[in-house]
Amino acid sequence: MNKSMKNIFIALLCFAVITGCKDERSDLGDKHFKNGEYKEAVKAYTEYLRLEPTHVKSLYNRGRAYEELGEYEKALADFNKVVKEDPLNTNAYLSITSDYYYRQQDYENTIFYAEKVLAQNENSVIAHTLKGKAYQKLGKLQEAMAAYNAAISVDKEYADAYLSRGLLRVHLNQISRACADFQMAASLGSDKAKAVSKKYC
C-alpha cells in the first residue's frame, strides 16, 4: 500500500470510528429515553450534539427529555433549534404548542403555533383540539366550538376532542349534547370522560 493510499485508509478509519461513536451516543440517548432515564438521555444527546450540533432528531429528543424533567425553557430552546433547521417539522411545532405555551397558559401563542402546524398539515387533530382549548380559555367560545368540530371531522376517534367539546357544551348549558360527547369520549377510552359523565349526566 503506497503512502497516499495508506493516509486515505487511516482517514476513512478515523471517520468510521468517530461516526460510529456518534451514532452510539444517539442510540444510547434513545435507549435511556425509552427506559424513562431522562437525565441520562439528555447527557447522551448532548454528547452527540457536540459533534453534530444541528442533528434534528437528537435536538428534538433532547427537548422531549427536558420536558419530562420539567425543564421547559431548555425544551423550548431545543424545539426552536429544530424548527430553525427544519421549518416543516410539525412535531416540534406541536411540542412548542402543547408542551410549552399551553402548559404556560399562554393561549395566544398556543393558537399562533397551532395555526403554524395546521398551515403544514390541516388534518392535525391535535392542533385543532389545542386551538379549541386555547380559544375556550380566552372566552372565545364560538371559535373553540369550530376548532373542536374541525378536529372531530378530521378524526372521529380522537377522544380528547369529544371530551373538550363536551366540557364546552356544559359551559353553554347544552347538557344532553355534552353527555353524548362524554359518552363517545368514554367509548374511545377516556377515563376522564367517564368521571365527568358521572358528574353531569
C-alpha positions in Angstrom: 0.0 0.0 0.0 1.5 3.3 -1.0 1.7 6.3 1.3 -1.2 8.2 -0.1 -3.5 5.2 -0.1 -2.4 4.5 3.5 -3.3 8.1 4.5 -6.7 7.8 2.9 -7.3 4.5 4.6 -6.4 6.0 8.0 -8.6 9.0 7.4 -11.6 6.7 6.5 -11.0 4.6 9.5 -10.9 7.6 11.8 -14.1 8.9 10.2 -15.8 5.5 10.7 -14.8 5.4 14.4 -16.0 8.9 15.0 -19.3 8.3 13.2 -19.8 5.0 15.0 -19.2 6.7 18.3 -21.6 9.5 17.4 -24.3 7.0 16.3 -23.8 5.0 19.5 -24.4 8.2 21.6 -27.6 9.0 19.8 -28.8 5.4 20.1 -27.9 5.4 23.8 -30.0 8.6 24.2 -32.9 6.9 22.6 -32.5 3.8 24.9 -32.3 5.9 28.0 -35.4 7.9 26.9 -37.4 4.7 26.3 -36.4 3.5 29.8 -37.5 6.7 31.4 -33.9 7.6 32.3 -34.3 11.2 31.1 -31.2 12.7 32.8 -29.0 10.0 31.1 -30.8 10.6 27.8 -30.1 14.4 28.0 -26.4 13.6 28.7 -26.1 11.2 25.8 -27.9 13.5 23.3 -25.7 16.4 24.5 -22.5 14.5 23.8 -23.8 13.6 20.4 -24.8 17.2 19.6 -21.3 18.4 20.4 -20.3 16.6 17.3 -23.5 17.1 15.3 -25.0 20.4 16.7 -27.8 20.6 14.0 -28.9 16.9 14.2 -32.7 17.4 14.2 -33.7 14.1 15.7 -31.3 14.4 18.7 -32.3 18.0 19.3 -36.0 17.1 19.3 -35.5 14.1 21.5 -33.3 16.0 24.0 -36.1 18.6 24.1 -38.6 15.8 24.9 -36.3 14.6 27.7 -36.0 18.1 29.1 -39.8 18.2 29.1 -40.0 15.0 31.1 -37.6 16.6 33.6 -39.7 19.7 33.9 -37.0 21.9 32.3 -39.4 23.6 29.9 -37.2 26.6 29.0 -34.5 24.2 27.8 -37.0 22.1 26.0 -38.3 25.2 24.2 -34.8 26.2 23.2 -34.2 22.8 21.6 -37.6 22.8 19.8 -36.8 26.2 18.4 -33.5 24.9 17.1 -35.3 22.1 15.4 -37.7 24.4 13.5 -34.7 26.6 12.6 -33.1 23.6 11.0 -36.3 22.0 9.7 -39.1 24.7 9.3 -41.6 22.0 8.4 -41.1 19.8 11.5 -44.7 19.6 12.8 -43.7 17.5 15.8 -41.5 20.4 17.1 -44.3 22.9 16.5 -46.8 20.7 18.3 -44.4 20.3 21.2 -44.0 24.1 21.3 -47.8 24.5 21.2 -48.9 21.9 23.7 -46.0 21.2 26.0 -44.8 24.8 26.4 -47.2 27.5 25.6 -50.4 25.8 26.6 -48.8 24.5 29.8 -47.6 28.1 30.5 -51.2 29.3 29.9 -50.0 31.5 27.0 -53.1 30.9 25.0 -52.4 33.5 22.2 -49.1 31.8 21.4 -50.8 28.4 21.6 -53.2 29.4 18.9 -50.4 31.0 16.9 -48.3 27.8 16.8 -51.3 25.6 16.4 -52.1 27.5 13.2 -48.4 27.0 12.1 -49.0 23.3 12.4 -52.3 23.5 10.5 -50.7 25.5 7.7 -48.5 22.5 7.1 -51.0 19.8 7.9 -54.6 20.8 8.0 -55.5 17.3 9.3 -53.6 17.6 12.6 -56.4 16.7 15.0 -54.1 17.6 18.0 -53.5 21.1 16.6 -57.3 21.6 16.1 -58.0 20.5 19.6 -55.3 22.6 21.2 -56.5 25.6 19.3 -60.0 24.9 20.6 -58.8 24.6 24.2 -56.9 27.9 23.9 -59.9 29.7 22.4 -62.1 28.4 25.2 -59.6 29.6 27.8 -59.7 33.0 26.2 -63.5 33.0 26.3 -63.9 32.8 22.5 -66.4 30.0 22.7 -67.7 30.1 19.1 -64.1 29.8 17.8 -63.5 27.0 20.3 -66.5 25.0 19.1 -65.4 25.4 15.4 -62.0 24.1 16.3 -63.4 21.1 18.1 -65.8 20.4 15.3 -62.8 20.6 12.9 -60.8 18.1 15.0 -63.7 15.6 15.0 -64.3 16.0 11.3 -60.6 15.0 10.8 -60.6 12.1 13.2 -63.9 10.7 14.6 -62.0 8.5 17.0 -60.0 11.2 18.9 -61.4 11.1 22.4 -59.9 14.4 23.6 -61.8 16.4 21.0 -65.1 14.9 22.2 -64.2 15.4 25.8 -63.2 19.0 25.2 -66.3 19.8 23.1 -68.4 18.2 25.8 -66.9 20.4 28.5 -67.6 23.4 26.3 -71.2 22.3 25.9 -71.6 22.0 29.7 -70.4 25.7 29.9 -73.1 26.5 27.3 -75.7 24.6 29.3 -76.1 22.1 26.4 -76.1 19.2 28.8 -77.7 16.5 26.7 -75.3 17.2 23.8 -72.4 17.4 26.3 -73.3 13.9 27.7 -73.4 12.5 24.2 -69.8 13.8 23.7 -68.7 12.4 27.0 -70.2 9.0 26.2 -68.4 9.0 22.9 -65.1 10.0 24.5 -65.5 7.3 27.2 -66.2 4.7 24.5 -62.9 5.7 22.9 -61.0 5.1 26.2 -61.1 8.4 28.0 -61.2 7.8 31.8 -61.6 11.5 32.4 -64.7 11.5 30.2 -66.2 8.7 32.4 -65.6 10.7 35.5 -67.1 13.9 34.0 -70.1 12.0 32.7 -70.9 10.8 36.2 -70.9 14.4 37.4 -73.1 15.9 34.7 -75.1 13.1 33.1 
